[in-house]
Every structure is written in structure tokens, then in C-alpha cells.
């Protein structure tokens, strides 16, 4: 069975630990996905966006980890916009069970933030949304 290639988009300033958790889950023996790359921590300019676009175009799906400040993370919003422009599917994952997690500004009103459980994650990566 081939594994799904995932790009992680997350708020570097507040949620880097969440990225680490997802990296750990990708290493599980029964993981249906692997991480091709993740967010680029550079100043947002045309070069940064070109790098992000190249990385996002090369994956099967984008996982946007939502935290308390994701609505102010311009890089996450830009990465989601690129995924949308390139037709790369994505899903929003609630980073904290007991906190209010916010969507990136570029998310649509219809986008749901999904609860982060191992079973949910496997289903979301598999296309269940």
C-alpha cells in the first residue's frame, strides 16, 4: 500500500510542538501517510511563496494544524491559499482539544476543523471529509 504524501501547515510562532506530534504519528507502523515537507519559516515574499507552491504541488494533501492564533498566521493563510489555487486537497485539524482553535483567514466558511484523533487523522488523510 502506498502512503499519502502530506504537507503540514502550522503556526511556527505558537504551534511547533503540534507539528512535532504529527511527525511522530507519521512514524507509526500503521500510518497511511508520510510527511514530504512542512511550512517554510522565512519572510513571506515572492521567493518564499514560490518555494511553498513547489512543495505543495508535490504532495497529495495539505494538513493545516489549527491553534489558538492560526487566524493571525499569515504564512498558514498563504499556504492554504496556494493549496486552493493548485487544487491540492486540504483539511483543518484541531490542534488543542481543550482550547479554541481558529481557522486561517484564507479558509472558507464551510471548512470544518476536525478533531485530532489517530482514527480521524487516518480517515482525513484517506479522503474522508
QUICOR-V784849 format. One record per helix or strand of 2 or more residues. SS is the DSSP state (a for helix, b for strand). FROM is the first residue (numbers start at 0). TO is the last residue. If there is no record, write none. Layout:
ss:SS from:FROM to:TO
ss:SS from:FROM to:TO
This chain:
ss:b from:3 to:8
ss:a from:11 to:25
ss:b from:32 to:37
ss:a from:45 to:56
ss:b from:60 to:65
ss:a from:69 to:71
ss:a from:73 to:85
ss:b from:88 to:93
ss:b from:112 to:114
ss:a from:117 to:124
